[in-house]
Each structure stands twice: as C-alpha cells, then as structure tokens.
Amino acid sequence: MRVKQYTNNPKACVYFYDKRFFKGVMLRGTMSVLQDRETKEMIWKDGDEMYYPKGVTDPDYCVLRFTAHNGRYYSHFKSENFEVE
C-alpha cells in the first residue's frame, strides 16, 4: 500500500521523538522506491525469507530511501525550522 502511495506521490515525513527529554525532530522530504537487485541485496539479511519467501527476487520486496530536504527540531517547548544541505 505505501509503496504505491510513494510511487504516485513521493512526499514523505519522518518523525523521531525522545520522551525522556521531550525533544524531537521532524524531517520532510521525498521517498524513493528502489527495486534494483543490487540495492535489495545490499540490505538483505539472513532470516528475511520469513517475510519474503522468494528471497531478494520476491516481487513484494523493495527498498524505501528517504531523502530529507528540511525539518523542524523541538526542544524545551520551542521549535526551530532548518534546511538540509
């Protein structure tokens, strides 16, 4: 489902939060759907067959690559926007 969404619209957002210190960062960018064998083999681990029985060539297996463009950092009830270079 998500792969089809990212194929149609690559806009994406990722959020990390540390509740111990009430800090977080939100990254906005784009998500690429990579389906080439070289990339898929690069991150494949033994045991992944449990999720993708046909291995690296399983048509349901792909790699999502997130590229950040900008973001927002939250700390101590304040936030600050930033650009990614």
LINHU-V515304 format. One record per residue. SS is DSSP state (@ for helix, = for strand, . for the rest). PHI is phi in whole degrees, 0 to 359 (NA if undefined). PSI is psi as a letter, one per 20 degrees, with the letter a starting at -180 (999 if undefined). Layout:
ss:SS phi:PHI psi:PSI
ss:SS phi:PHI psi:PSI
//
This chain:
ss:. phi:NA psi:g
ss:@ phi:296 psi:h
ss:@ phi:300 psi:g
ss:@ phi:296 psi:g
ss:@ phi:298 psi:g
ss:@ phi:291 psi:h
ss:@ phi:293 psi:h
ss:@ phi:282 psi:h
ss:. phi:211 psi:o
ss:. phi:283 psi:i
ss:= phi:296 psi:p
ss:= phi:210 psi:r
ss:= phi:218 psi:p
ss:= phi:233 psi:p
ss:= phi:231 psi:p
ss:= phi:242 psi:p
ss:= phi:218 psi:p
ss:= phi:246 psi:o
ss:. phi:290 psi:h
ss:. phi:296 psi:h
ss:. phi:245 psi:j
ss:. phi:51 psi:l
ss:= phi:233 psi:q
ss:= phi:201 psi:r
ss:= phi:220 psi:p
ss:= phi:247 psi:p
ss:= phi:247 psi:p
ss:= phi:250 psi:q
ss:= phi:183 psi:b
ss:= phi:231 psi:q
ss:= phi:245 psi:p
ss:= phi:255 psi:q
ss:= phi:259 psi:o
ss:= phi:257 psi:p
ss:. phi:233 psi:j
ss:. phi:283 psi:q
ss:@ phi:299 psi:g
ss:@ phi:301 psi:g
ss:@ phi:294 psi:g
ss:@ phi:297 psi:g
ss:@ phi:291 psi:h
ss:@ phi:299 psi:h
ss:@ phi:253 psi:i
ss:. phi:297 psi:p
ss:. phi:236 psi:q
ss:. phi:303 psi:p
ss:. phi:103 psi:i
ss:@ phi:294 psi:i
ss:@ phi:300 psi:h
ss:@ phi:299 psi:h
ss:. phi:261 psi:h
ss:. phi:231 psi:n
ss:. phi:302 psi:h
ss:. phi:272 psi:j
ss:@ phi:75 psi:b
ss:@ phi:301 psi:h
ss:@ phi:273 psi:j
ss:. phi:302 psi:p
ss:. phi:296 psi:i
ss:. phi:274 psi:i
ss:. phi:265 psi:p
ss:. phi:211 psi:r
ss:= phi:241 psi:p
ss:= phi:259 psi:p
ss:= phi:244 psi:o
ss:= phi:264 psi:p
ss:= phi:239 psi:o
ss:= phi:281 psi:q
ss:= phi:246 psi:h
ss:= phi:200 psi:r
ss:= phi:192 psi:a
ss:= phi:217 psi:p
ss:= phi:253 psi:p
ss:= phi:245 psi:p
ss:= phi:198 psi:p
ss:. phi:52 psi:l
ss:. phi:64 psi:k
ss:= phi:231 psi:q
ss:= phi:225 psi:q
ss:= phi:218 psi:p
ss:= phi:278 psi:q
ss:= phi:210 psi:q
ss:= phi:256 psi:q
ss:. phi:263 psi:p
ss:. phi:269 psi:999
//
